[in-house]
Amino acid sequence: MYEINRDQTSPVNFFAGDFPVVTEAGDVKSGATVRKYAPVIKTADGISEATADGLADLHGIAADDSTDGGVVCYLTGEFFADALTLPDGVTADTLKPAFRKLGIFLK
């Protein structure tokens, strides 16, 4: 008849304060995937995950995994740095100055 299932969730504290959050939806660069909470860049070809070489061109933080060629990005807000999905070779401390210019503050 009925089975008892046990589920667990592991909530992630992502928002770190009351600074206004602004989002924007955009198209993902062809052939690229964007992971949840990853720093992203935006070019004429679309949005893609930032790499260690592209930190000067940061656009925001992906709000969720890309789906159907699109992704929603946070353009402003306060976020916990340890919740970010960081590119290889990048630390939260290296992102802070570039994100501050965008109105994104890491705590």
C-alpha positions in Angstrom: 0.0 0.0 0.0 1.9 3.0 1.3 5.5 3.3 2.0 7.1 5.8 4.4 9.8 7.7 2.7 12.4 9.8 4.4 13.7 12.9 2.5 16.3 15.3 3.6 17.1 18.8 2.4 20.3 20.7 2.8 19.4 24.4 2.6 22.0 26.8 1.4 22.1 30.2 2.9 22.8 32.3 -0.1 21.4 35.8 0.6 23.5 37.6 3.2 21.6 40.9 3.7 18.9 43.3 2.7 20.6 45.0 -0.2 18.2 45.3 -3.1 18.3 42.3 -5.5 17.9 42.9 -9.2 17.7 40.0 -11.7 17.8 39.7 -15.4 17.1 36.8 -17.8 19.4 36.1 -20.7 20.4 33.6 -23.3 23.2 31.2 -22.6 26.1 31.1 -25.1 25.7 28.3 -27.6 27.2 25.1 -26.3 27.7 26.4 -22.8 26.1 25.4 -19.6 25.8 27.6 -16.5 25.7 26.2 -13.0 23.7 27.6 -10.1 25.4 30.4 -8.2 28.3 30.6 -10.6 29.8 34.0 -11.6 28.9 34.8 -15.2 30.0 37.0 -18.0 27.9 38.4 -20.8 29.1 38.8 -24.4 27.4 39.4 -27.7 27.3 35.5 -28.0 25.4 35.2 -24.7 26.0 34.4 -21.1 28.6 31.9 -19.9 30.4 31.0 -16.7 33.3 33.3 -15.8 36.8 31.9 -15.9 40.0 33.0 -14.1 40.9 35.0 -17.3 37.5 36.8 -17.6 36.9 38.3 -14.1 37.2 41.8 -15.5 34.0 41.2 -17.5 31.8 39.9 -14.7 28.0 40.4 -15.3 26.5 38.8 -12.2 25.7 35.5 -10.5 23.6 32.7 -12.0 20.4 32.3 -9.9 19.9 28.7 -11.0 21.3 26.1 -13.5 20.7 27.1 -17.2 17.7 25.5 -18.8 16.5 25.5 -22.4 19.2 27.9 -23.4 18.4 30.6 -20.8 19.5 31.6 -17.3 18.4 34.2 -14.7 21.3 36.2 -13.2 21.5 38.3 -10.0 22.9 41.7 -11.0 22.9 43.2 -7.5 22.6 42.0 -3.9 24.5 40.7 -0.8 25.5 37.0 -1.0 27.5 34.6 1.1 30.8 33.9 -0.6 31.0 30.3 0.5 27.8 29.5 -1.4 29.2 30.5 -4.8 30.1 28.0 -7.4 33.6 29.2 -8.1 35.6 28.7 -11.3 38.9 26.7 -11.0 41.7 28.9 -9.7 39.4 31.6 -8.4 38.7 32.5 -4.8 35.9 34.7 -3.4 38.5 37.3 -2.4 39.6 37.7 -6.1 35.9 38.2 -7.1 35.0 40.8 -4.4 36.6 44.0 -6.1 35.0 43.2 -9.5 31.6 42.4 -7.9 31.6 45.6 -5.8 31.6 47.6 -9.0 28.4 45.9 -10.0 26.6 46.3 -6.7 27.2 42.7 -5.6 28.6 42.3 -2.2 30.1 39.1 -0.9 30.2 38.3 2.8 
